[in-house]
Structure formats: C-alpha cells, structure tokens
C-alpha cells in the first residue's frame, strides 16, 4: 500500500489538526486528540495527523498511487482553507519507505 508524509511548519498545528478531524467526523469514524488524529476515509485510504508546537505532520496511506495523490491534494486544500490567515507555503510530500 503506497504511503506519503509531509511536515507543515506552523505554531497552530493542534488547532488545524482538530479542525480537519472535526470537519471529516461528520462523514467518517474519525478519532482525535489535540496532538494526534486518524481520518479513515475508507477501508483503503486514511490520513494520520500529529501536532507538535512547531509543525503538523501528515501521513496518507492509500490503495494505489492515483488515490494517494488525490488524497494528498484534498487534505492540503482543506488545511489551507482552515489556515487562511497563515501562509503555509508549498507542502512537499515524500513517499514513505
């Protein structure tokens, strides 16, 4: 199963993690705390989030490369909407080993 991860520098990581998780909790069985969250989009696709005082770490696992890339875009688009007061810059995804 392909996976990727990204680290987004921000002092508001916990707030963004909670906003993303709450947003998708209406459709999916999301589990989260202020520091860690899991969004299971479906049986073959999920996003794991970890917040620290300096950054938000994201990991996406998906069934195939196309789904992985699509999910990366969806997650970052939502994150940037929630972080509209802050310039997050370009988010660089790296393939997990």
HELIX and SHEET records of a PDB file:
HELIX    1   1 UNK A   13  UNK A   24  1                                  12    
HELIX    2   2 UNK A   65  UNK A   82  1                                  18    
SHEET    1   A 6 UNK A  31  UNK A  32  0                                        
SHEET    2   A 6 UNK A  36  UNK A  42 -1                                        
SHEET    3   A 6 UNK A  45  UNK A  51 -1                                        
SHEET    4   A 6 UNK A  55  UNK A  61 -1                                        
SHEET    5   A 6 UNK A   3  UNK A   9 -1                                        
SHEET    6   A 6 UNK A  94  UNK A  95 -1                                        
END                                                                             
